[in-house]
């Protein structure tokens, strides 16, 4: 219990920066650990002088599922939101976007096991390095007009970034991933993706390793062919959910060196340093794209090489400074 309190203190003091009078909403799923840890976070925020409350919501099935109207309204009335969920984030929801536009900041702990909070020994120096790395990559993505991603497994896809601005997600920033998740992400220009993605490890929030590699062929910004094993059939069904579900939605670059490099299929793995994730589905709201969909599926790509305007910035998973 003391370790959980210590981690909550780091989150509220260092990441959220609660001061006397800061209005804090701790939002949790209706599951045992999120509720218990949420109460600890609320108590710590209160001890720092914050005006803190906790709200409990039903577990959502999909990351784009909207929150109840009462909670969405509460999110727009506070300074800081801290969300604890066993699996899903808030960033794909309209409720988050409206809260962001109203001036609220949001940090999320999605899919983080209880023992990770208790064992994680993450220094302020680590958090600052993660933040600086995330901002640096985001600037490179924003400055680029075209990107290409390749992997030894066979991924080779090219797409435009023209006119798009990259997003930073790290613990010290708005929409930060707690306690140490971080990525730089950008919405590719719709209709421009051409090539092949081989998803051979995990898909975020599925909770397991893929049974076999999934091969996706993109033409005109859409996945026109999805083949592989049993999981390919699952992804193929998701890609047919609505007219925009097959849209090539995101390039995300993991930036956290403190996350375990072991792969199990949990949501945080797309934030590991040395990985890239490529998504289909929705990219509207905070990501800056123009496509709405009922799905957003992040496919983890390991050992990636990333070219921006023809220049290699990541080589086989190693960042080129």
N, C-alpha and C positions, 0 to 999 in steps of 0.2 A: 504493500500500500504506500509506503514511504517513497518508493521509486516512482510510482504513478504521480504522487504529489509533486515530486521534484521535476518530472517531465512537464507537468501542467504549469509549474512556475516558469520554466524556460519558455514555454509556448506563450503564456500571458505576458511575461515581462519582456522577453527578447524579441519575439516574433510579432505579437499583437500590440505590444507596448501600451498596456492598459495604464491609464492615469486616473486620478480622482475625477469622477464625473463622466468617464467614458461609458457610453451606453453599449452594452455587450449582449448579444443574443447567442447563446449556446444552443445549437440545433442538433438533435440526435435522432437516429433511427430507434424504433421501439424494440430493441434487442438488448440483452443483458449487459454486455460490456459497454456499448455506446452510452446507455443510460447511466451506468455507474461512473464512467469516466467523465461524462458530461457534468455530473454533479460536482466532481472534483474541480473541473475547469471553472464552473460557475462560482464555487466557493473561493478559489484562488483569485479570480477576477474581483470578487467582492472584497477580499482582504486587501487588495491593492487600491481600493477606493472606487472601483468601477460600479456602475449601476447595471448589474448583471441579472439576467433571467434565463431560464432553460425552457425550450419547447421540444416536444416529442412528436414525431410524425411516423406514419406507417412506412415500412420498408418499401422502396420503389423498385419496380421490376426492370426499368430501363433508365439510362442516364438522361434521356430527353423527356421523361415523364414529369409533368408539372407538379408543384407543391400545392397543398390546400391554400385557398385564398387568404385565410386568416394568417397563415405563416408568411405568405408572400407579402402581405401588408406589413407585418412586423419587421420583416427584413429591410423594408424601406425606411423604417423609423429609428434605426440604430446606427452607431458609428462603426461597430465591428461585429462580424458574424464568424463564429467558429463552428464548423460542421463536422460531426463525428459519425461515420457510417461504416458498416462492415464491408461495403462493396462499392457504392456509387458516389460520384461527386455531384456538384451542383452546377458546374460551369456550362452545361448545355441547356439550361432551363431559362425560360423567360423571366422567372422570378429573380434569378441571379442577375440577369441583365438589368432589370428595372431597379434592383437594389443598388447595383453598381452606378447607374446613372443618377440615383438619388444621393450618392456620396458615401455609401457604406463600403467598407472593405471586408473581404471574405477570405478566410483560410480554411482549408479542408483536410481532414484526416480520413482517407478512404481506403478500406481494406487493410488497415494496419493491425497486425495481431497484438493482443494484449501484452505478450511477453516482450515485444519489440520496444514498447514504451519503457518497460522496466529495465531492459538491458542496454538500450541505446546510449552510447556515450558520445554525444555530438557537441563539439565545442562551438563557441561563437566564431572562432576563426574558420572552422569548417563551413558554417552557415554563410559567412561573408564570402568565402571562396566560391561556394556554390552559386551565390547570388551574382558575383562578378562574372563567372563563366556563363551563366544563363543570359545575362544582359549582352555580353560580347557576341554570342551566337545569334541572338535575336537581331542585333544590329546588322550582322552579316546577311541574314535572311531578308531583312527589310531592304537592304541596299541592292540585292540581287534581282535580276530580271528573269533568270531561268535557272532551274535546278535539275540535277540528274542524280538518281540513287542507283547504285549497283551493289550486288553481294556475290560471294562465291557460290551461294545456293542457286543463283540464276536471276535474281531481281535485276531489272534494267528498265527504268522508267524515267521519262523526261516530262517536265511540265513548267508552265510559266508562273512567276511570282510577281509579274508586273503590276505595280500599283497597290500591292498588299503590304500591310504592316504586321510584323511578327509580334507575338505575345510572349511575355516572360511570366513564368510561374515558378516561384521559389519561396521558401519559408519566411523570408524577411520582406516579401513584397505582397501587394494586394493579390488575392486569389492564390496565395502560397499553398504548397503542399506540405502538410505536417506529418511527422516532425522534420523530415529531410528530403522530401520529393521535389524534383525540379525539372523543368523542361523549357525549351524555346520552341514555339509552335507558330505555324502560319497556314493560312488557307490558300491553296493554289488557285489560280484563276480558272474558273469553271470552263469546261470544254477543251482544255489544253493537254491533259494527261494522255500520253501515248507510251505503251510498253507493257512490261510484265512485272508483277510482284509475286515473289515466292514467300508465303508466310509459313515458316517451318518450325516455329517455336510455340508461341502463345498468342491469344487474342485477349486484350485487356478485359477483365471482369468475368471471363468465362470460368476461371478457377481451376484450370487444369492445362496440361500440355497437350498440344494437338496430336491426334492419332496418326496423322500423316501430313506431309506438306500440302498446302493449298496453293494452287496456281491461279492467279487472276490476270486476265488480259484486258487492257484498257485501250479504248479507242474513243477519240473525241471527248475525253474526260469522264467516260463511263466504263464500269466493269461489264464487258460484253460476254465474258466467259469465265466460269469459276469451276475448277475441276480438282479432284483429289479424293480423299477418303470420306469417312462418315462426317467429319467436321466440315468438309467442303460443301456437303449437302445442307448442313445447318446454315452456313454462311450464305449459300445460294438462296435459301428461303428468306433470310433476313434482307438480302439485297433486292428482293422482289416485294418488300413490305409496302412500298409506295413508289411513286414515279421518280423520286429523287434518291432513293436508298442506295443506288449503285454509283452515285456521284463520288468522284475522287475528292475527298474532303479536307485532308490535313497532312502536312509534313511536320512531325514533332521530333525534337532532338533531346534525348535524355542528358542530364547534366549533373547528376548527383553521384559523387564518388564514395559516399558513406553507405549507400544501399548495398545490400548483399548482391553478389553477382550470380547467386544461385537462381535458377528459373523454376517456378512452381505453377505459374499461371495466375499470380495475383495482380491486382490493379496497379501496384506501384512499380512493377518491373519496367514499364515503358519509360520510367524516369532514370534508369540506370545509365551512368556515364558509359559511352561507347555504343549505345543502341540508338536506333531510329524507329519511330513508329509511323505507319502510313494508314490513313483511315478512309472509310467510305461512309456516306450518309450526310448528316447535317454538319454545316459549318457556319451557320448564321450566329447572331449574338456576339459574344465576346471575341470569338475567333476571327471575325471580320469578313467572313464569306457572304455569299448571297443565296445559299441553298438551305431550305427547310426540309427536314425529314423526321420520321419517327425513330430513326436509329442513328447511332454513331458507333462504329466498330473500329477500334485501334488494333492494328496488326503489328506485332513486335518483329523488328528486323535486326538480326545480329550480324556482326562483322561488316557493317555498311561502309561504303565509300560514297561521300557526298561531294558533288561538284556544284559550285555556284558560279554561274557565268563562265564555265569551263575550268575554273580553278578548284583544285582539291582542297577541301577544308577539313574533311575527315577521311582517313585512309584505313580501311579494314578495322574500323572501330576506334582508331586512335586519332585524337584531335591534332590538327596541324596548326600550330600557333603562328 
